[in-house]
């Protein structure tokens, strides 16, 4: 019987279809939309960097948001062309909150831990 290669063991250990849910609320606390995110791969990061056409981290992270955010039915929540509008017309605190969640850093506990480090 053939032994599994290490790469196959690693890849098989993680489910890239498992999604995390982010409930976006407006300033009044009313739900605006639920966004869903699959785990980010290195290929996703490289694609976002290529699409953004820059090394600027803020542009890359917003492009990553546009690339990764899904609606409940699995359809894309944004197109790549939405990145500039999100950056211009959405409060930075909201965009930061979305992007921190995307990168697995969202949530009050994580933000408080980061402040204390």
C-alpha positions as CSV (number, residue, x, y, z in Angstrom):
1,X,0.0,0.0,0.0
2,X,1.4,3.4,-1.0
3,X,2.1,5.9,1.7
4,X,0.4,9.3,1.4
5,X,2.8,12.1,0.5
6,X,3.2,14.9,3.1
7,X,1.7,17.5,0.8
8,X,-1.4,15.3,0.4
9,X,-1.8,14.9,4.1
10,X,-1.6,18.6,4.7
11,X,-4.0,19.5,1.9
12,X,-6.4,16.9,3.0
13,X,-6.4,18.2,6.6
14,X,-8.0,21.5,5.8
15,X,-11.4,22.3,4.3
16,X,-11.2,25.3,2.0
17,X,-15.0,25.2,1.6
18,X,-15.8,26.0,5.3
19,X,-17.0,29.6,5.5
20,X,-17.1,32.1,8.4
21,X,-20.0,34.5,8.6
22,X,-19.7,38.2,9.3
23,X,-22.8,40.2,10.1
24,X,-22.3,43.8,9.0
25,X,-24.3,46.4,10.9
26,X,-24.8,50.1,10.3
27,X,-24.1,52.8,12.9
28,X,-27.6,52.2,14.4
29,X,-26.9,48.5,15.0
30,X,-29.2,47.4,12.2
31,X,-28.0,44.4,10.1
32,X,-27.1,45.5,6.6
33,X,-25.8,42.2,5.1
34,X,-24.2,38.9,6.0
35,X,-20.9,38.2,4.3
36,X,-19.2,34.8,4.2
37,X,-15.5,34.1,3.8
38,X,-13.7,30.9,2.9
39,X,-10.1,30.5,4.1
40,X,-7.5,32.5,2.2
41,X,-4.9,30.7,0.3
42,X,-1.5,32.0,-0.9
43,X,-2.9,31.9,-4.4
44,X,-5.8,34.2,-3.4
45,X,-3.3,36.6,-1.9
46,X,-1.1,36.6,-5.0
47,X,-4.2,37.1,-7.3
48,X,-5.4,40.1,-5.1
49,X,-1.9,41.6,-5.3
50,X,-1.8,41.2,-9.1
51,X,-5.3,42.7,-9.5
52,X,-4.5,45.7,-7.3
53,X,-1.5,46.5,-9.4
54,X,0.5,47.8,-6.5
55,X,2.5,46.8,-3.4
56,X,0.3,49.1,-1.2
57,X,-1.1,46.9,1.6
58,X,-4.4,48.8,1.9
59,X,-5.1,48.4,-1.8
60,X,-4.3,44.7,-1.7
61,X,-6.4,44.1,1.4
62,X,-9.4,45.8,-0.2
63,X,-8.9,43.9,-3.4
64,X,-8.7,40.7,-1.3
65,X,-12.0,41.6,0.3
66,X,-13.7,42.1,-3.1
67,X,-12.3,38.7,-4.2
68,X,-13.2,36.7,-1.2
69,X,-16.5,38.1,0.2
70,X,-19.6,36.0,-0.7
71,X,-23.3,36.2,-0.1
72,X,-25.1,33.4,1.7
73,X,-25.9,31.6,-1.6
74,X,-22.1,31.5,-2.5
75,X,-22.2,34.3,-5.1
76,X,-19.6,37.0,-5.0
77,X,-20.6,40.0,-2.9
78,X,-18.3,42.4,-4.8
79,X,-16.5,42.7,-8.1
80,X,-12.8,43.8,-8.4
81,X,-14.0,47.1,-9.7
82,X,-15.8,47.8,-6.4
83,X,-12.5,48.3,-4.5
84,X,-12.0,52.0,-5.2
85,X,-15.7,52.8,-4.3
86,X,-15.4,50.9,-1.0
87,X,-12.2,52.9,-0.3
88,X,-13.7,56.2,-1.2
89,X,-17.3,55.9,0.1
90,X,-17.2,53.5,3.1
91,X,-16.0,54.7,6.5
92,X,-12.5,53.4,7.1
93,X,-13.5,51.8,10.4
94,X,-16.0,49.7,8.6
95,X,-13.6,48.6,5.9
96,X,-11.0,47.9,8.6
97,X,-13.5,45.7,10.5
98,X,-14.4,43.7,7.4
99,X,-10.7,43.3,6.4
100,X,-9.6,42.3,9.9
101,X,-12.4,39.6,9.9
102,X,-11.3,38.4,6.5
103,X,-7.8,37.9,7.7
104,X,-8.9,36.2,10.8
105,X,-8.3,39.1,13.1
106,X,-11.8,40.3,13.6
107,X,-13.7,40.4,16.9
108,X,-13.5,42.5,20.0
109,X,-11.3,40.0,21.8
110,X,-8.7,39.9,19.0
111,X,-8.7,43.7,18.7
112,X,-8.2,44.2,22.4
113,X,-5.3,41.6,22.4
114,X,-3.7,43.4,19.5
115,X,-3.9,46.7,21.4
116,X,-2.2,45.2,24.5
117,X,0.7,43.7,22.5
